[in-house]
Amino acid sequence: MIHALWIIDRSGKIVFFKSYLGEEIRSEIVGGLLTAIQTFASDVSEEGVSYVLLENKLFTYKISRGEYFVLCTDEKEDVGQVLEKIEEAYASGGNEEELAEEVDKVIKKYNREKELESLSKILHRVENII
């Protein structure tokens, strides 16, 4: 499941942030940390960072034209296609309201699909028990 999204510009300013599962997130602090990690990784590895794994959360980066698109998800989520769609929505140049609407569609669709997968697995387990 996708917990949150940050879009951060070249200067480190948060252009867009939204929490999707009702979690309280201090977006400015986390955004600053995500930017600092990327800057540090670029300085020491020349490659930058593609993800940061915490005990139960995964922060996946997509860097395009100097802007960072970062999704916070459950561990081991593959959100490459979601990040591509978010980048496309951002690049389309709409206003913040249009961006938020388009991003919400993409993320809510992804989260619904994950919920359905989870329910399907549960039903399969129940069928095997019965």
VOLO-376617 format. One record per atom (N, C-alpha, C, O): z, x, y negated. Coordinates in steps of 0.001 Angstrom, whole numbers, padded with zeros to 6 digits, always signed. Atoms other than C-alpha are relative to their C-alpha. Last residue first. Layout:
N
ZXY ...
//
This chain:
130
+000035+001327-000634 +004433-012544+025500 -000775+000053+001238 -000922-000962+001918 -001337+000320-000496 +005285-008975+024544 -000029-001288+000812 +000635-001413+001841 -000284-000870-001154 +001652-007916+024257 +001360-000252+000607 +001568-000013+001797 +000828+000452-001115 +000898-010908+022035 +000265+000827+001254 +000283+000297+002365 -000623+001233-000493 +003822-009948+019787 -000776-000530+001190 -000170-000964+002170 -001214-000390-000715 +002462-006402+019438 +000680-001222+000617 +001143-001174+001757 +000439-000653-001231 -000987-007737+018523 +001205+000413+000850 +001196+000250+002071 +000448+001049-000924 +000555-010113+015998 -000437+000585+001335 -000170+000006+002388 -001200+000714-000446 +002412-007214+014373 -000378-001081+001010 +000262-001210+002054 -000713-000879-000937 -000743-005112+014224 +001238-000689+000560 +001532-000584+001751 +000788-000039-001225 -002669-008004+012650 +000680+000869+001054 +000720+000505+002230 -000256+001250-000730 +000076-008504+010095 -000744-000034+001327 -000212-000507+002331 -001373-000058-000477 -000152-004837+009078 +000360-001256+000802 +000976-001167+001864 -000026-000963-001104 -003923-004980+008836 +001389+000057+000621 +001538+000076+001843 +000645+000646-001149 -003652-008141+006729 -000032+000922+001211 +000185+000469+002335 -000936+001013-000506 -001143-006464+004395 -000573-000694+001222 +000144-000925+002196 -001070-000716-000699 -003442-003437+004074 +001029-000975+000574 +001512-000783+001690 +000560-000488-001261 -006397-005689+003212 +001054+000741+000820 +001108+000589+002041 +000150+001167-000901 -004303-007485+000600 -000532+000434+001351 -000042-000017+002387 -001331+000352-000503 -003268-004117-000909 -000042-001210+000926 +000681-001251+001922 -000435-001034-000941 -006909-002996-001169 +001352-000368+000608 +001530-000292+001824 +000827+000160-001204 -007973-006275-002791 +000429+000998+001069 +000576+000633+002236 -000517+001178-000712 -005038-006063-005214 -000803-000271+001271 -000238-000675+002287 -001268-000331-000657 -006048-002516-006119 +000566-001190+000763 +001070-001025+001874 +000191-001035-001025 -009715-003252-006830 +001297+000234+000770 +001294+000258+002001 +000816+000554-001091 -009112-006520-008675 -000104+000990+001150 +000092+000631+002311 -000829+000945-000754 -006278-005014-010726 -000767-000586+001178 -000222-000704+002275 -000876-000803-000849 -008531-002096-011731 +000886-000908+000849 +001081-000647+002036 +000827-000571-001071 -011164-004511-013054 +000844+000804+000987 +000663+000688+002199 +000494+001089-000850 -008655-006568-015051 -000789+000544+001192 -000587+000113+002327 -001133+000510-000779 -006846-003514-016413 -000449-001095+000964 -000002-001136+002110 -000344-001007-001000 -010140-001945-017491 +001115-000514+000900 +001025-000415+002123 +001055+000059-001022 -011212-005151-019233 +000266+001001+001113 +000058+000700+002289 -000173+001269-000718 -007874-005310-021086 -001038-000133+001122 -000706-000549+002232 -001130-000130-000923 -008050-001626-022033 +000216-001264+000828 +000573-001183+002003 -001298-000134+000665 -011527-001963-023539 +001125+000012+001047 +000877-000153+002242 -000558+001241+000529 -014671-001295-021574 +001320+000247-000710 +001841+001363-000718 -000266+000002+001433 -016227+002150-021284 +000514-001299-000582 +000470-001479-001799 +000848+001057+000553 -017887+001844-017871 +000270-000224-001489 -000522-000866-002179 +001200-000585+000618 -016297+005213-017067 -000896-001054-000647 -001722-000725-001498 -000411-000728+001204 -012908+003578-016437 -001216+000528-000756 -001269+000464-001984 -000456+001005+000966 -014363+001047-014000 +000384+000671-001318 +000079+000155-002393 +001186+000732+000476 -016287+003798-012215 +000387-001030-001061 -000291-001164-002080 +000713-000900+000912 -013124+005942-011994 -001243-000683-000574 -001530-000544-001763 -000791-000035+001228 -011247+002998-010506 -000678+000901-001030 -000754+000560-002210 +000225+001271+000703 -014005+002468-007943 +000764-000051-001320 +000261-000581-002310 +001392+000013+000480 -013944+006142-006938 -000278-001269-000820 -000877-001208-001893 +000050-000863+001182 -010130+006083-006727 -001411+000060-000584 -001573+000095-001804 -000679+000739+001072 -010313+003112-004361 -000043+000821-001288 -000325+000285-002359 +000946+001008+000494 -012865+004940-002216 +000599-000817-001139 -000111-001193-002071 +001130-000625+000669 -010588+007971-001899 -000982-000997-000587 -001421-000837-001725 +000393+000824+001139 -007526+005886-001101 -001167+000597-000787 -001363+000282-001961 +001272-000581+000434 -006675+007140+002369 -000559-000891-001098 -001072-001977-000827 +001012+000972+000409 -002990+006291+002809 -001257+000753-000415 -001171+001770-001104 +001201-000020-000848 -000859+008766+004771 -001010-001095-000317 -001695-001569+000589 +000423-001233-000650 +002488+008019+003061 -001254-000236+000853 -001393-001283+001486 -000797-000331-001168 +002679+004830+001060 -000562+001281+000588 -001714+001636+000335 +000148+000882-001157 +000823+005016-002182 +001074+000302+001036 +001872+001229+000897 -001208-000166-000805 +000994+006445-005697 -000077-001033+001125 -000182-002234+000876 -000563+001171-000672 -002491+006672-007165 +001242+000411+000771 +001254+001438+001449 -001023-000268-001007 -003529+009292-009698 +000535-001320+000543 +000984-002186-000208 -000214+001331-000556 -006710+009370-011788 +000960+000223+001165 +000616+000905+002130 -000657+000123-001297 -006705+012519-013884 +000162-001477+000339 +000621-002273-000480 -000979+001079-000051 -009162+013127-016700 +000529-000137+001423 -000196+000068+002396 -001259-000388+000618 -010903+016453-017260 +001061-001080-000013 +002166-000845-000503 +000211-000262+001430 -014381+015069-016608 +001319+000304-000723 +001507-000082-001876 +001389+000183+000409 -013199+013758-013239 -000090+000168-001509 +000626-000492-002261 +000186-000573+001327 -010025+014624-011373 -001480-000070-000334 -002322+000424+000415 +001447-000175+000167 -009009+012448-008463 -000165+000477-001433 +000302-000165-002374 +000697-000294+001249 -005392+012826-007447 -001511-000090+000178 -002050+000257+001229 +001338-000528-000238 -003394+011251-004619 -000738+000098-001322 -000799-000862-002090 +000712+000068+001270 +000370+010832-005007 -001345+000677+000218 -001410+001886+000444 +001110-000935+000136 +001882+010081-001595 -000669-000237-001344 -001063-001361-001656 +001048+000384+000952 +005261+008440-001181 -001036+001108-000067 -000719+002289+000071 +000589+001275-000403 +007871+008465+001618 -001090-000493-000952 -001499-001651-000868 -000469+000451-001306 +009334+011971+001664 -000680-001292+000455 -001024-001427+001629 -001455+000078+000009 +007178+013192-001189 +000423-000522+001371 -000416-000693+002255 -000676+000822-000998 +003579+014302-000766 +001504+000105-000172 +002074+001193-000086 -001395-000435-000066 +001561+015552-003728 +000690-000967+000942 +000635-002182+000748 -001066+000967-000253 -002222+015255-003534 +001362+000683-000049 +001477+001900+000097 +000652+001241-000403 -005526+016854-004519 +001033-001070+000359 +000743-002265+000300 -000743+000730-001028 -004130+019707-006561 -000779-001254+000367 -001399-001883-000490 -000758+001162+000435 -005962+022312-008568 +000720-000642+001169 +000928-000021+002211 +000495+001228-000616 -008582+024560-007059 +000692-001243-000543 +000140-002341-000469 +001360+000235+000474 -008155+027742-009104 -000604-001293+000556 -001707-001667+000160 +000900+000088-001155 -005034+028329-007014 -001468-000141-000364 -002331-000055+000510 -000298-000906-001109 -002357+029540-009419 -001009-000042+001139 -001092+000906+001919 -000262-001370+000422 -003485+028137-012766 +000185+000954+001178 -000259+002100+001119 +001260-000580+000492 -005063+024986-011355 +000179+001461-000382 -000699+002286-000131 +000856-000230-001167 -001901+024226-009351 -001330+000633-000409 -001828+001526+000277 -000539-001113-000778 +000292+024655-012443 -000914+000338+001171 -001232+001508+001386 +000208-001198+000818 -001913+022379-014556 +000479+001240+000749 -000221+002252+000793 +001428-000299-000013 -002021+019745-011798 -000294+001279-000783 -001074+002115-000328 +000327-000481-001348 +001759+019883-011323 -001468+000386+000075 -001803+001426+000642 -000525-001364-000125 +002292+019610-015086 -000329+000587+001376 -000690+001759+001477 +000856-000878+000802 +000026+016548-015306 +000450+001452+000148 -000385+002342+000311 +001286-000071-000705 +001854+014808-012447 -000967+000930-000730 -001696+001695-000098 -000175-000837-001184 +005201+015667-014074 -001320+000160+000755 -001661+001264+001180 -000158-001379+000454 +004115+014259-017422 +000145+000969+001160 -000429+002058+001145 +001303-000444+000487 +002876+011078-015762 +000032+001440-000481 -000882+002214-000198 +000809-000274-001187 +006156+010740-013848 -001381+000507-000416 -001898+001452+000181 -000582-001155-000680 +008164+011054-017054 -000840+000384+001209 -001156+001558+001399 +000215-001182+000831 +005888+008742-019027 +000523+001256+000682 -000128+002300+000652 +001379-000483-000018 +005668+006151-016242 -000217+001274-000805 -000981+002141-000380 +000016-000554+001357 +009386+005660-015671 -001324+000737-000167 -001415+001939+000082 +000491-001377+000054 +008840+003529-012582 -000014+000443-001455 -000551-000258-002312 -000300-000546+001326 +010723+000330-011735 -000397+001470+000018 +000187+002269+000750 -000955-001098+000066 +009037-001059-008639 +000191+000446-001449 -000747+000421-002246 -001228+000388+000673 +007427-004487-008786 +001046+001091-000077 +002203+000818-000398 -000898+000642-000959 +004798-003662-006189 +001363-000307-000598 +002356-000424+000120 +000545+001158-000698 +001850-002935-008451 +000953-000702+000948 +000676-001829+001360 -000728+000053-001259 +003104-000558-011136 -000388-001294+000700 -000398-002355+000077 -000462+001287-000498 +000537-000032-013883 +000707+000193+001334 +000234+000929+002200 -001004-000037-001063 -000394+002852-016102 +000297-001419+000427 +000368-002330-000398 -000231+001248-000718 -003379+003515-018340 +001064+000247+001046 +001056+001274+001724 +000949+000973+000531 -004275+006129-020948 +000257-001369+000614 +000094-002398-000042 +000260+001074-000962 -001243+008304-020242 -000870-001045-000684 -000452-001689-001647 -000435+001332+000426 -001573+011290-022562 -000352-001027+001082 -001448-001009+001642 -001212+000360-000724 -001851+014690-020865 +000552-001363-000384 +001601-001774+000110 -001155-000494+000745 -004346+016064-023417 +001327-000288+000714 +002382+000149+000252 -000012-001471+000060 -007280+015720-021034 +001247+000569-000671 +001714+001649-000308 +001123-000691+000651 -006542+012038-020354 +000225+001511-000057 +001251+002019+000395 -000534-000940+000982 -004199+010516-017766 -001165+000766-000605 -002006+001293+000123 +001199-000666+000496 -004988+007436-015695 +000481+000830-001181 +001038+000304-002145 +000006-000659+001296 -001911+006493-013708 -001418+000470-000273 -002083+001002+000616 +001173-000751+000443 -001785+003973-010858 +000268+000599-001372 +000816-000067-002251 +000229-000180+001438 +001163+002540-008949 -001253+000823-000249 -001729+001553+000621 -001181+000309+000798 +002473+001298-005603 -000279+000069-001495 +000219-000753-002264 +000030-000710+001271 -000698+001122-003528 +001182-000474-000842 +001352-001668-001086 +000000+000841+001180 +000000+000000+000000 +000000+000887-001245 +000594+001965-001265 
//
